[in-house]
């Protein structure tokens, strides 16, 4: 087994814990390890995503690589010719490693039995029952697994079906791209003519009027033609405060199914299933330790097993409680240093408001930068509870009076602007769950 490829898997797990679920799924998960030579790692990605990754995620990738490898690693992002050639014909599902997301390997428990049954029924009879199907639950509970299981089941039953798997964030970014290129008709042709539309994290479209308008018409076109629509979100439609009423009622016109955190027995079954998939023999006490310490996130359960497997392959360590504790220590929130939390907050605000982290820490007074800075200061204060003087030091050694003013300004804005408050609440939620 290629040891560097295994190390890259560890890097991916660290990246997954540093950004939101959607950011990882859309931008970082598609990165593929191509090789390591002369201190340089080669990663392949599509040309469209390459530009955004270099702009928004290169610092995070570089620092994570250095932390895992133990020395600075230069990154070369390569774009295979075939990817460039087929860029316009691909949909988001091709960038997700979805081959193992099936109904057969989905671990069913009391917390997800209803959602699983609904998803399976939709996959067997698309467009005939539960349309739309709306699945909601916190991050890492299996919503994406069910979405991709629907895709794979329909592909197997109807190979000619036109299926689009995407995310709310990618749908938004793609719309912006097509608008910028004055080619919205191609966007309409793509999304309004499919047989099945699967949208992960639909809550992201609630942040803009233009994207909601576009999705409204897309929804109507597909619904009138009998196409199946399946949506996932971290909350039910009624709690998406910035979602237009006309979209909310459409999301609620089908079936709504929730997924709750798995029970201990289900978590142990998930750990055992993942270890079996990887050919890893985990002792019972290790399985129970992992399941007892990670209670709310299935991806973290699986990520811990992957990390133990990497330790075995790369360092020759046999699975044990000590190895499990080492694998799990970076995943449990309580062990995260405040510096890492603050960095994550600033990076999250940077991505959300399209302002660089350096500008957020700077003294620049542009309106968009000032608002992003105020939001970052507010979230740091809410999440960490640090003294104002300490928070000021994190933002370019600003005086505590400046921090007080920023908090006063942003609190006033949050009282008046429901959309901004929803965005800030989303960021706080993502930080607490990351």
Buried (B, 14 or more C-beta within 10 A) or exposed (E): EEEEBBBBBBBBBBBBBBBBBBBBBBBBBBBBBBBBEEEEBBBBBBEBBBEBBBEBBEBBBBBBBEEBBEEEBEBEBEBBEEBEEEEEEEBBBEBBEBEEBBBEEBBBBEBBEBBBEBBBBBBBBBBEBBBBBBBBBBBBBBBBBBBBBBBBBBBEEEEEBEBBBBBBBBBBBBBEEBEEEEEEEEBBEBBBEBBBBBBBBBBBBBBBEEBBBBBBEBBEBBBEEEBBBBBBBBBBBEEBEBBBEEBBEBBBBBBBBBBBBBBEEBBBBBBBBBBEBBEBEBEEEBBBBBBEBBEBBBBBBBBBBBBBBBBBBBEEBEBBEEBBBBBBEBBEEEEBEBEEBBBBBBBBBBBBBEBBBEBBBBEBEEEEBBBBBBBBBBBBBBBBEBEBEBBBBBBEEBEBEBBEBBBEBBEEBBEEEEEBBBBBEBBBBBBEBB
